Amino acid sequence: MNYSRIILVIALGALILTVAGFGLVAAGKAFERYQARADANNAVKVSAIEIRNQAQRILVAKQQAEIRRQNAIGIREAQDQIAKTLTPLYVQFEMTEALKAIATSGSNNSVVYIPAGVAGIPLVATTDANKVTRP
């Protein structure tokens, strides 16, 4: 056998393995750079999506605020309309009707209404003689 040929094959194999090892290291570094760039691009895209989502949430919040504002305007207009027709005599009439309903219900036996207040508005007394309140 020719030992020089075997040594040459082994040396050539070692050289090829060394070059291949350096090539793999270089390829690994290149892949890491590629992966880092891809991750950065993905992060930019995700940030852009988050910005669009936040803008959409802002629009939704503005629309909900406008809905609440319109509801408040409607309630205010209804209260204004009621206030135009709500006279003190009508309020007193409604109070009298409510007192009648309480008196006939039979479930409020511990409350006594005495129509002796200002303008016929009743004083409210409970079974506790020390507690007298005015509505």
C-alpha positions as CSV (number, residue, x, y, z in Angstrom):
1,M,0.0,0.0,0.0
2,N,1.0,3.4,-0.7
3,Y,1.0,5.4,2.5
4,S,1.6,8.7,0.8
5,R,-1.6,8.3,-1.1
6,I,-3.6,7.5,2.1
7,I,-2.1,10.5,3.8
8,L,-3.0,12.6,0.8
9,V,-6.6,11.4,0.9
10,I,-6.8,12.0,4.6
11,A,-5.3,15.5,4.3
12,L,-7.7,16.2,1.4
13,G,-10.6,15.0,3.4
14,A,-9.6,17.1,6.4
15,L,-9.3,20.1,4.1
16,I,-12.7,19.5,2.6
17,L,-14.2,19.1,6.1
18,T,-12.5,22.3,7.3
19,V,-13.7,24.2,4.3
20,A,-17.2,22.7,4.7
21,G,-17.1,23.7,8.5
22,F,-16.2,27.3,7.6
23,G,-18.9,27.3,5.0
24,L,-21.5,26.1,7.5
25,V,-20.4,28.7,10.0
26,A,-20.6,31.4,7.3
27,A,-24.0,30.1,6.1
28,G,-25.2,30.0,9.7
29,K,-24.2,33.7,10.2
30,A,-25.8,34.6,6.9
31,F,-29.0,32.8,7.9
32,E,-29.0,34.6,11.3
33,R,-28.7,37.9,9.5
34,Y,-31.5,36.9,7.1
35,Q,-33.6,35.8,10.1
36,A,-32.9,39.1,12.0
37,R,-34.0,41.1,8.9
38,A,-37.1,39.0,8.5
39,D,-37.9,39.4,12.2
40,A,-37.4,43.2,11.9
41,N,-39.7,43.3,8.8
42,N,-42.3,41.3,10.7
43,A,-42.1,43.6,13.6
44,V,-42.6,46.6,11.3
45,K,-45.7,44.9,9.8
46,V,-47.1,44.0,13.2
47,S,-46.6,47.6,14.4
48,A,-48.4,48.9,11.3
49,I,-51.3,46.5,12.0
50,E,-51.4,47.6,15.7
51,I,-51.5,51.3,14.6
52,R,-54.4,50.6,12.2
53,N,-56.2,48.6,15.0
54,Q,-55.7,51.5,17.4
55,A,-57.1,54.0,14.9
56,Q,-60.1,51.7,14.5
57,R,-60.6,51.6,18.2
58,I,-60.5,55.4,18.4
59,L,-63.1,55.7,15.7
60,V,-65.4,53.2,17.6
61,A,-64.9,55.2,20.8
62,K,-65.8,58.4,19.0
63,Q,-68.9,56.8,17.6
64,Q,-69.9,55.5,21.0
65,A,-69.4,59.0,22.5
66,E,-71.6,60.5,19.7
67,I,-74.3,57.9,20.5
68,R,-74.2,58.9,24.2
69,R,-74.3,62.6,23.3
70,Q,-77.3,62.1,21.0
71,N,-79.1,60.1,23.8
72,A,-78.4,62.9,26.2
73,I,-79.8,65.4,23.8
74,G,-83.0,63.3,23.4
75,I,-83.3,63.0,27.2
76,R,-82.8,66.7,27.6
77,E,-85.5,67.5,25.0
78,A,-87.9,65.1,26.6
79,Q,-87.3,66.7,30.1
80,D,-87.8,70.2,28.6
81,Q,-91.1,69.0,27.1
82,I,-92.2,67.5,30.4
83,A,-91.1,70.6,32.3
84,K,-93.3,72.8,30.1
85,T,-96.4,70.9,31.1
86,L,-95.5,70.1,34.7
87,T,-97.3,72.6,36.8
88,P,-97.3,72.6,40.6
89,L,-101.0,71.8,40.6
90,Y,-100.4,68.7,38.4
91,V,-97.6,67.6,40.7
92,Q,-99.9,67.9,43.7
93,F,-102.6,65.9,41.8
94,E,-100.1,63.2,41.0
95,M,-98.9,63.1,44.6
96,T,-102.5,62.8,45.8
97,E,-103.1,59.9,43.4
98,A,-100.0,58.2,44.6
99,L,-101.1,58.6,48.2
100,K,-104.5,57.0,47.3
101,A,-102.7,54.1,45.7
102,I,-100.6,53.6,48.8
103,A,-103.6,53.8,51.1
104,T,-105.6,51.2,49.2
105,S,-102.6,48.8,48.7
106,G,-102.8,47.6,52.3
107,S,-99.0,46.9,52.3
108,N,-98.0,50.3,53.9
109,N,-99.8,50.2,57.2
110,S,-97.0,51.8,59.2
111,V,-97.0,55.1,57.2
112,V,-99.5,57.9,58.0
113,Y,-100.0,60.9,55.7
114,I,-101.4,64.1,57.2
115,P,-102.4,66.8,54.6
116,A,-101.3,69.7,56.9
117,G,-98.2,71.1,55.2
118,V,-97.7,74.2,53.1
119,A,-100.2,74.4,50.2
120,G,-101.8,71.2,51.3
121,I,-98.6,69.1,50.9
122,P,-98.8,66.4,53.5
123,L,-96.4,65.9,56.3
124,V,-95.1,62.4,56.3
125,A,-95.0,60.5,59.7
126,T,-93.9,57.0,60.4
127,T,-94.9,54.9,63.4
128,D,-92.0,56.6,65.2
129,A,-93.6,59.8,66.6
130,N,-90.2,61.5,66.7
131,K,-89.6,61.2,63.0
132,V,-91.6,63.7,61.0
133,T,-90.3,64.7,57.5
134,R,-91.5,67.0,54.9
135,P,-91.4,65.9,51.2
